[in-house]
Amino acid sequence: MSFNTNNDYLDTKIGQFNKDPSVATIYIGNLVYDFTEIEIKDLFEEFGYVNYVKIVKDSKTHQSTGIGFVQMAHQSHARQAIRELDGS
């Protein structure tokens, strides 16, 4: 008996997560469930370079949980994106 321990199906992502504390990681809630990583990346790139986008998915249904993360290269760009997109 073998088990697949690869949990990549739980999350979908674009880019490479950067552990440098000078970059900004933004939590996103209340996402429309059919939003894609590319749509999120395109939206946030209006404010600056996006390193990484991740949508968290349910382990059983493989559907979006409505939350995600965006990592932007510059904190000032992230703050501007948060100001402009908060509540949208």
JODAKA-V678680 format. One record per backbone hydrogen bond with DSSP energy under -1.0 kcal/mol. NH is the residue of the N-H (numbers start at 1). CO is the residue of the C=O. If there is no record, write none. Layout:
nh=NH co=CO
nh=NH co=CO
This chain:
nh=10 co=7
nh=12 co=55
nh=14 co=53
nh=23 co=20
nh=24 co=72
nh=26 co=70
nh=28 co=68
nh=31 co=66
nh=35 co=32
nh=40 co=36
nh=41 co=37
nh=42 co=38
nh=43 co=39
nh=44 co=40
nh=45 co=41
nh=47 co=44
nh=51 co=71
nh=52 co=71
nh=53 co=14
nh=54 co=69
nh=55 co=12
nh=56 co=67
nh=57 co=10
nh=58 co=63
nh=62 co=58
nh=65 co=56
nh=68 co=28
nh=69 co=54
nh=70 co=26
nh=71 co=52
nh=72 co=24
nh=73 co=49
nh=78 co=74
nh=79 co=75
nh=80 co=76
nh=81 co=77
nh=82 co=78
nh=83 co=79
nh=84 co=80
nh=85 co=81
nh=86 co=82
nh=88 co=85
